[in-house]
Amino acid sequence: MREISLSDGPSQIRANYISELEIYSVYPEDEASREQALFLLRHEYERWKVCGVDDYKPSELVRTLITSHRGNAARRFVCGITAIAMCALQNAGHRVSLNAAAEIVTEFNNSVGKLPFTFWDGLDWVAQEKALLGDTQKIKQAFRQYRSVSHILAAWVVSSEYLNVQQPFDRGLEADACLLHTSAYFQARLKESRNFDDWDLWHIRADPPFDMETFPPFELSENLLHWLIGPWLQRLEG
């Protein structure tokens, strides 16, 4: 089992653990790119501490890297929403399968068309609409591409309804702790899915100085859950 270790010792979770999780979600199977991105993250964090919030500007190399992440944002969102659909199927008492989840997401994506994404370009936050995959086979391909980090991507989808936009290095303990626990929640749920052993999921391991009761997982809103699976259930039960 592969692990993402976010702690340097007992109760010593690293300052940028949420950004580390995001890097894993971008490069789940590309070890070289992942290690290089983690190195740049640590380097930029040290620069940020020296420069301060008002004067910090990322290097041109880091800005180029950040911009490149926009290209696969929609595919990663699709993986996350597919993982959520799997959990919704289980909650509704239906058999969990990628085929069924992909059908749900296909209907959802086609009804939405485009979604607004917010990106940090290194200097400011930029809003950009992106079209979602509307083909069932392509949705299944996107899920397989990122399924080893599907728990992290599902947590980001859910958390987007709660998190305030901040500078990457100027984050809040409460929001980050809840996001970590949301990833752990989906990790536990997805382990119950069929053929889980084939996913090679990245298991999150951390020794944080906070507990689940104080910082609970974010909850999927009823509106999004109904919008996602409601039409599919109505057609199935009709």
Rosetta blueprint (number, residue, H / E / L):
1 M L
2 R E
3 E E
4 I E
5 S E
6 L L
7 S E
8 D L
9 G L
10 P L
11 S L
12 Q L
13 I E
14 R L
15 A L
16 N L
17 Y H
18 I H
19 S H
20 E H
21 L H
22 E H
23 I H
24 Y H
25 S H
26 V H
27 Y L
28 P L
29 E L
30 D L
31 E H
32 A H
33 S H
34 R H
35 E H
36 Q H
37 A H
38 L H
39 F H
40 L H
41 L H
42 R H
43 H H
44 E H
45 Y H
46 E H
47 R H
48 W H
49 K H
50 V H
51 C H
52 G L
53 V L
54 D L
55 D L
56 Y L
57 K L
58 P L
59 S L
60 E H
61 L H
62 V H
63 R H
64 T H
65 L H
66 I H
67 T H
68 S H
69 H H
70 R H
71 G H
72 N H
73 A H
74 A H
75 R H
76 R H
77 F H
78 V H
79 C H
80 G H
81 I H
82 T H
83 A H
84 I H
85 A H
86 M H
87 C H
88 A H
89 L H
90 Q H
91 N H
92 A L
93 G L
94 H L
95 R L
96 V L
97 S L
98 L H
99 N H
100 A H
101 A H
102 A H
103 E H
104 I H
105 V H
106 T H
107 E H
108 F H
109 N H
110 N H
111 S H
112 V H
113 G L
114 K E
115 L E
116 P E
117 F E
118 T E
119 F E
120 W E
121 D L
122 G L
123 L L
124 D L
125 W E
126 V E
127 A E
128 Q E
129 E E
130 K E
131 A E
132 L L
133 L L
134 G L
135 D L
136 T H
137 Q H
138 K H
139 I H
140 K H
141 Q H
142 A H
143 F H
144 R H
145 Q H
146 Y H
147 R H
148 S H
149 V H
150 S H
151 H H
152 I H
153 L H
154 A H
155 A H
156 W H
157 V H
158 V H
159 S H
160 S L
161 E L
162 Y L
163 L L
164 N L
165 V L
166 Q L
167 Q L
168 P L
169 F L
170 D L
171 R L
172 G L
173 L H
174 E H
175 A H
176 D H
177 A H
178 C H
179 L H
180 L H
181 H H
182 T H
183 S H
184 A H
185 Y H
186 F H
187 Q H
188 A H
189 R H
190 L H
191 K L
192 E L
193 S L
194 R L
195 N L
196 F H
197 D H
198 D H
199 W L
200 D L
201 L L
202 W E
203 H E
204 I E
205 R E
206 A L
207 D L
208 P L
209 P L
210 F L
211 D L
212 M L
213 E L
214 T L
215 F L
216 P L
217 P L
218 F L
219 E L
220 L L
221 S L
222 E H
223 N H
224 L H
225 L H
226 H H
227 W H
228 L H
229 I H
230 G H
231 P H
232 W H
233 L H
234 Q H
235 R H
236 L H
237 E H
238 G L
